[in-house]
């Protein structure tokens, strides 16, 4: 079947969701998160695009990007290829890291722009990882609040803040208040399920094991264990780190299953 052509956005601003293949984690430690941000910085330094916001979750990424010299498909290909090459070398693996076709939506006006920025930064809150957006380390919200990010200057905050107020101090203050407003923002990522709790994951594994205790997986015949690991890894909202933590199996074994 021929793929439908990606919508061309007149504003050149896109909300992008990039997912790990088979919903697998794409970030396991701080070094992974930081490497992806350095990749963004390196690619944008060539004037190919501008970053207005980001949030890196364990198995997917939100980006708010304006096209530069390259189109959005070329931009995402360059980012994904660069990170995947590094990631595969680090974890001694081969093959795809990201789902083949990234999700995108056109940001058409200022109201939509602000909605997407808030939605992206509230992702960790919706996932119950933090209580407020600024507690989460791997998003651009701290830059918007007047703090620092690393790499420095990765996010171009002035464009979004200028929508709120021409006075930068007032804009930051009002942006903070805007982030706190109760909302029912709906954006591209609503089909991506929120992370399941350890208790929910444990119950799923127990159901797959037909009453056997989870601890028995450590001494289980390899083929049978691999089958269970593959099934639970494909469950929406489950991370590989959760599986390793709950089962006591090495993260490397879970990763390669």
Sine and cosine of phi, psi and omega as CSV:
sin_phi,cos_phi,sin_psi,cos_psi,sin_omega,cos_omega
0.00,0.00,0.72,-0.69,0.00,-1.00
-0.97,0.24,0.75,-0.67,0.02,-1.00
-0.93,0.36,0.59,-0.81,0.09,-1.00
-0.95,0.33,0.68,-0.73,-0.01,-1.00
-0.89,0.46,0.62,-0.78,0.01,-1.00
-0.94,0.34,0.67,-0.74,-0.02,-1.00
-0.88,0.48,0.74,-0.68,0.07,-1.00
-1.00,0.05,0.78,-0.62,-0.10,-0.99
-0.99,-0.17,0.85,-0.52,-0.03,-1.00
-0.91,0.42,-0.53,0.85,0.02,-1.00
-0.97,0.26,-0.30,0.95,-0.06,-1.00
0.93,0.37,0.21,0.98,0.01,-1.00
-0.94,-0.33,0.78,-0.63,-0.08,-1.00
-0.77,-0.64,0.61,-0.79,0.26,-0.97
-1.00,-0.09,0.86,-0.51,-0.07,-1.00
-0.92,-0.40,0.66,-0.75,0.18,-0.98
-0.85,-0.53,0.88,-0.48,-0.01,-1.00
-0.92,-0.38,0.87,-0.50,-0.12,-0.99
-0.93,-0.38,0.50,-0.86,0.11,-0.99
-0.93,0.38,0.57,-0.82,-0.01,-1.00
-0.88,0.48,0.69,-0.73,-0.03,-1.00
0.83,0.56,0.49,0.87,0.02,-1.00
0.89,0.46,0.37,0.93,-0.02,-1.00
-0.98,0.20,0.40,-0.92,0.04,-1.00
-0.90,0.44,0.60,-0.80,0.09,-1.00
-0.90,-0.44,-0.08,1.00,0.07,-1.00
-0.72,-0.69,0.82,-0.57,-0.01,-1.00
-0.92,-0.40,-0.44,0.90,-0.01,-1.00
-0.53,-0.85,0.07,-1.00,-0.05,-1.00
-0.85,0.53,-0.58,0.81,-0.02,-1.00
-0.88,0.48,-0.59,0.81,0.01,-1.00
-0.92,0.39,-0.74,0.67,0.02,-1.00
-0.86,0.52,-0.73,0.69,-0.06,-1.00
-0.91,0.41,-0.59,0.80,0.01,-1.00
-0.89,0.45,-0.65,0.76,0.01,-1.00
-0.90,0.44,-0.65,0.76,0.03,-1.00
-0.91,0.41,-0.64,0.77,0.07,-1.00
-0.89,0.45,-0.58,0.82,0.05,-1.00
-0.90,0.44,-0.70,0.72,0.07,-1.00
-0.85,0.53,-0.72,0.69,-0.03,-1.00
-0.89,0.46,-0.68,0.74,-0.03,-1.00
-0.90,0.43,-0.69,0.72,-0.05,-1.00
-0.95,0.31,-0.62,0.78,-0.03,-1.00
-0.97,0.26,-0.36,0.93,-0.01,-1.00
-0.91,0.42,-0.28,0.96,0.04,-1.00
-1.00,0.00,0.24,0.97,0.05,-1.00
0.90,0.43,0.46,0.89,0.01,-1.00
-0.99,0.10,-0.44,0.90,0.00,-1.00
-0.28,-0.96,0.19,-0.98,0.05,-1.00
-0.85,-0.53,0.67,-0.74,0.03,-1.00
-0.99,-0.15,0.86,-0.51,0.06,-1.00
-0.98,-0.18,-0.22,0.97,0.02,-1.00
0.04,-1.00,0.37,-0.93,0.04,-1.00
-0.36,-0.93,0.37,-0.93,0.18,-0.98
-0.47,-0.88,0.86,-0.52,-0.01,-1.00
-0.99,-0.17,0.93,-0.37,0.09,-1.00
-0.99,-0.13,0.12,-0.99,-0.12,-0.99
-0.90,0.44,-0.58,0.82,-0.05,-1.00
-0.83,-0.56,0.15,0.99,0.12,-0.99
-0.38,-0.92,0.29,-0.96,-0.08,-1.00
-0.79,-0.61,0.68,-0.73,0.17,-0.99
-0.96,-0.28,0.73,-0.68,0.08,-1.00
-0.73,-0.68,0.60,-0.80,0.15,-0.99
-0.88,-0.48,0.93,-0.36,-0.22,-0.98
-0.76,-0.65,0.61,-0.80,0.20,-0.98
-0.95,-0.31,0.77,-0.64,0.04,-1.00
-0.88,0.48,0.55,-0.83,0.12,-0.99
-0.90,-0.44,-0.89,-0.46,-0.01,-1.00
-0.95,0.31,-0.47,0.88,0.00,-1.00
-0.97,-0.26,0.40,-0.92,0.12,-0.99
-0.97,0.26,0.24,-0.97,-0.12,-0.99
-0.90,0.44,-0.58,0.81,0.00,-1.00
-0.90,0.43,-0.67,0.75,0.03,-1.00
-0.92,0.39,-0.65,0.76,0.02,-1.00
-0.86,0.50,-0.77,0.64,-0.06,-1.00
-0.93,0.37,-0.53,0.85,0.06,-1.00
-0.89,0.45,-0.69,0.73,-0.03,-1.00
-0.92,0.39,-0.66,0.75,0.03,-1.00
-0.90,0.43,-0.77,0.64,-0.06,-1.00
-0.89,0.45,-0.67,0.74,-0.01,-1.00
-0.90,0.43,-0.68,0.73,-0.03,-1.00
-0.90,0.43,-0.73,0.68,-0.01,-1.00
-0.92,0.39,-0.67,0.74,-0.04,-1.00
-0.89,0.46,-0.62,0.78,0.03,-1.00
-0.87,0.49,-0.73,0.68,0.01,-1.00
-0.91,0.42,-0.70,0.71,-0.05,-1.00
-0.88,0.47,-0.71,0.71,-0.01,-1.00
-0.91,0.42,-0.58,0.81,0.06,-1.00
-0.92,0.39,-0.69,0.72,-0.04,-1.00
-0.89,0.46,-0.69,0.72,-0.10,-0.99
-0.99,-0.16,0.19,0.98,0.08,-1.00
0.78,0.62,0.81,0.59,0.00,-1.00
-0.71,-0.71,0.08,-1.00,0.06,-1.00
-0.65,-0.76,0.22,-0.98,0.04,-1.00
0.98,-0.18,-0.12,-0.99,-0.07,-1.00
-0.95,0.30,0.56,-0.83,0.10,-1.00
-0.96,-0.26,-0.62,0.79,-0.05,-1.00
-0.95,-0.30,0.47,-0.88,0.13,-0.99
-0.85,0.52,0.63,-0.78,-0.17,-0.99
-0.82,0.57,-0.67,0.75,-0.09,-1.00
-0.88,-0.48,0.91,-0.42,0.00,-1.00
-0.96,0.27,0.43,-0.90,0.06,-1.00
-1.00,0.05,0.56,-0.83,0.03,-1.00
-0.52,-0.86,0.52,-0.86,0.15,-0.99
-0.67,-0.74,0.59,-0.81,0.00,-1.00
-0.98,0.18,0.76,-0.65,0.07,-1.00
-1.00,-0.06,0.95,-0.33,-0.25,-0.97
-1.00,-0.04,-0.47,0.88,-0.08,-1.00
-0.48,-0.88,0.02,-1.00,-0.08,-1.00
-0.90,0.43,-0.62,0.78,0.00,-1.00
-0.89,0.46,-0.71,0.71,0.03,-1.00
-0.90,0.43,-0.63,0.78,0.02,-1.00
-0.84,0.55,-0.76,0.65,-0.02,-1.00
-0.91,0.41,-0.61,0.80,0.04,-1.00
-0.88,0.48,-0.71,0.70,-0.02,-1.00
-0.91,0.41,-0.67,0.75,0.03,-1.00
-0.86,0.51,-0.71,0.70,0.00,-1.00
-0.91,0.41,-0.68,0.73,-0.01,-1.00
-0.87,0.49,-0.72,0.69,0.00,-1.00
-0.86,0.50,-0.74,0.67,-0.08,-1.00
-0.95,0.30,-0.35,0.94,0.01,-1.00
-1.00,0.01,-0.02,1.00,-0.02,-1.00
-0.82,0.58,-0.74,0.68,0.01,-1.00
-0.91,0.41,-0.46,0.89,0.05,-1.00
-0.94,0.33,-0.71,0.71,0.03,-1.00
-0.88,0.48,-0.53,0.85,0.01,-1.00
-0.99,0.13,0.03,1.00,0.02,-1.00
0.89,0.46,0.50,0.86,0.05,-1.00
-1.00,0.04,-0.48,0.87,0.02,-1.00
-0.61,-0.80,0.25,-0.97,0.01,-1.00
-1.00,-0.03,-0.47,0.88,0.05,-1.00
-0.69,-0.73,0.49,-0.87,-0.11,-0.99
-0.83,0.55,-0.62,0.79,-0.09,-1.00
-0.94,0.34,-0.17,0.98,0.08,-1.00
-0.97,0.23,-0.30,0.95,-0.05,-1.00
-1.00,0.03,0.78,-0.63,-0.14,-0.99
-0.97,0.23,-0.54,0.84,-0.22,-0.98
-0.98,-0.22,0.74,0.68,0.14,-0.99
-0.65,-0.76,0.15,-0.99,-0.04,-1.00
-1.00,0.01,0.10,0.99,-0.11,-0.99
-0.90,0.45,-0.56,0.83,-0.01,-1.00
-0.91,0.42,-0.56,0.83,0.07,-1.00
-0.89,0.45,-0.64,0.77,0.02,-1.00
-0.93,0.36,-0.43,0.90,0.01,-1.00
-1.00,0.04,0.12,0.99,0.03,-1.00
1.00,-0.04,0.14,0.99,0.00,-1.00
-1.00,-0.05,-0.28,-0.96,-0.05,-1.00
-0.96,-0.28,0.42,-0.91,0.16,-0.99
-0.71,-0.71,0.29,-0.96,-0.03,-1.00
-0.68,-0.73,0.90,-0.44,0.18,0.98
-0.95,0.32,0.59,-0.81,-0.02,-1.00
-0.89,0.45,0.68,-0.73,0.06,-1.00
0.98,0.21,0.19,0.98,0.00,-1.00
-0.88,0.48,-0.68,0.73,-0.06,-1.00
-0.99,-0.10,0.77,-0.64,0.08,-1.00
-1.00,0.03,1.00,-0.04,-0.11,-0.99
-0.99,0.11,-0.35,0.94,-0.14,-0.99
-0.89,0.46,-0.58,0.81,-0.04,-1.00
-0.88,0.48,-0.72,0.70,-0.02,-1.00
-0.95,0.30,-0.69,0.73,-0.01,-1.00
-0.88,0.47,-0.57,0.82,-0.01,-1.00
-0.91,0.41,-0.38,0.93,0.07,-1.00
-0.93,0.38,-0.51,0.86,-0.04,-1.00
-1.00,0.08,-0.74,0.67,-0.01,-1.00
-0.33,-0.94,0.54,-0.84,0.06,-1.00
-0.97,0.26,-0.35,0.93,0.06,-1.00
-1.00,0.05,0.89,-0.46,-0.13,-0.99
-0.88,0.48,-0.68,0.74,0.00,-1.00
-0.89,0.47,-0.71,0.70,0.04,-1.00
-0.90,0.43,-0.62,0.78,-0.03,-1.00
-0.89,0.46,-0.69,0.73,0.01,-1.00
-0.90,0.44,-0.67,0.74,0.01,-1.00
-0.89,0.46,-0.73,0.69,-0.02,-1.00
-0.94,0.35,-0.52,0.85,0.06,-1.00
-0.90,0.44,-0.68,0.74,0.05,-1.00
-0.84,0.54,-0.70,0.72,-0.01,-1.00
-0.92,0.39,-0.64,0.77,0.03,-1.00
-0.87,0.49,-0.65,0.76,0.01,-1.00
-0.90,0.43,-0.45,0.89,-0.06,-1.00
-1.00,0.09,-0.27,0.96,-0.07,-1.00
-0.89,0.45,0.69,-0.72,0.09,-1.00
-0.90,0.44,0.72,-0.70,-0.09,-1.00
-0.52,-0.85,0.25,-0.97,0.10,-1.00
-0.80,-0.60,0.72,0.70,-0.03,-1.00
-0.84,0.55,0.73,-0.68,0.05,-1.00
-0.83,-0.55,0.85,-0.52,-0.01,-1.00
-0.72,-0.69,-0.18,-0.98,-0.13,-0.99
-0.81,0.59,-0.58,0.82,-0.23,-0.97
-0.99,0.10,0.13,0.99,-0.13,-0.99
-0.91,0.42,-0.29,0.96,0.07,-1.00
-0.99,0.14,-0.17,0.99,0.06,-1.00
-0.99,0.11,0.91,-0.42,-0.09,-1.00
-0.95,0.30,0.53,-0.85,0.03,-1.00
-0.95,0.30,0.36,-0.93,-0.07,-1.00
-0.90,0.43,0.66,-0.75,0.05,-1.00
-0.99,0.17,0.43,-0.90,0.04,-1.00
-0.97,0.25,0.29,-0.96,0.04,-1.00
-0.86,0.50,-0.60,0.80,-0.01,-1.00
-0.90,0.43,-0.64,0.77,0.02,-1.00
-0.92,0.39,-0.66,0.75,0.01,-1.00
-0.91,0.41,-0.68,0.73,0.02,-1.00
-0.85,0.52,-0.68,0.74,0.00,-1.00
-0.90,0.44,-0.62,0.79,0.03,-1.00
-0.91,0.42,-0.68,0.73,-0.01,-1.00
-0.90,0.43,-0.69,0.73,-0.01,-1.00
-0.87,0.49,-0.62,0.79,0.02,-1.00
-0.91,0.43,-0.60,0.80,0.02,-1.00
-0.94,0.34,-0.42,0.91,-0.09,-1.00
-1.00,-0.08,0.07,1.00,0.09,-1.00
0.80,0.60,0.72,0.70,0.09,-1.00
1.00,-0.05,-0.20,0.98,0.05,-1.00
-0.94,0.35,0.58,-0.81,0.04,-1.00
-0.92,0.40,0.57,-0.82,-0.03,-1.00
-0.85,0.53,-0.58,0.82,-0.02,-1.00
-0.86,0.52,-0.40,0.92,-0.03,-1.00
-0.94,0.33,-0.22,0.98,0.02,-1.00
-0.90,0.44,-0.47,0.88,-0.02,-1.00
-0.89,0.45,-0.56,0.83,-0.01,-1.00
-0.96,-0.28,0.21,0.98,-0.07,-1.00
-0.96,0.27,0.49,-0.87,0.09,-1.00
-0.84,0.54,0.69,-0.73,-0.20,-0.98
-0.84,0.54,-0.68,0.73,-0.06,-1.00
-0.89,0.45,-0.69,0.73,-0.01,-1.00
-0.91,0.41,-0.68,0.74,0.01,-1.00
-0.89,0.45,-0.66,0.75,0.02,-1.00
-0.87,0.50,-0.64,0.77,0.00,-1.00
-0.89,0.45,-0.67,0.74,0.01,-1.00
-0.92,0.39,-0.69,0.73,0.00,-1.00
-0.88,0.47,-0.66,0.75,0.01,-1.00
-0.89,0.45,-0.66,0.75,-0.02,-1.00
-0.91,0.42,-0.72,0.69,-0.05,-1.00
-0.95,0.32,-0.52,0.86,0.05,-1.00
-0.90,0.43,-0.48,0.88,0.00,-1.00
-1.00,0.08,-0.03,1.00,0.03,-1.00
-0.97,0.23,0.76,-0.66,-0.04,-1.00
-0.90,0.43,0.73,-0.68,0.08,-1.00
1.00,0.01,0.10,0.99,-0.01,-1.00
-0.95,-0.30,0.72,-0.69,0.05,-1.00
-0.97,-0.26,0.41,-0.91,-0.02,-1.00
-0.92,0.38,-0.53,0.85,0.05,-1.00
-0.91,0.41,-0.60,0.80,0.07,-1.00
-0.87,0.49,-0.72,0.70,-0.03,-1.00
-0.86,0.52,-0.72,0.69,0.00,-1.00
-0.89,0.46,-0.68,0.73,-0.03,-1.00
-0.90,0.43,-0.67,0.74,-0.08,-1.00
-0.97,0.25,-0.62,0.79,-0.07,-1.00
-1.00,-0.01,-0.37,0.93,-0.07,-1.00
0.99,0.14,0.11,0.99,0.01,-1.00
-0.99,0.12,0.58,-0.82,0.00,-1.00
-0.81,0.58,0.72,-0.70,0.05,-1.00
-0.82,0.57,-0.54,0.84,-0.01,-1.00
-0.92,0.39,-0.60,0.80,0.03,-1.00
-0.93,0.37,-0.68,0.73,0.02,-1.00
-0.88,0.47,-0.69,0.72,-0.04,-1.00
-0.86,0.51,-0.64,0.77,-0.10,-1.00
-1.00,0.02,-0.12,0.99,-0.03,-1.00
-0.91,0.41,0.00,0.00,0.00,0.00
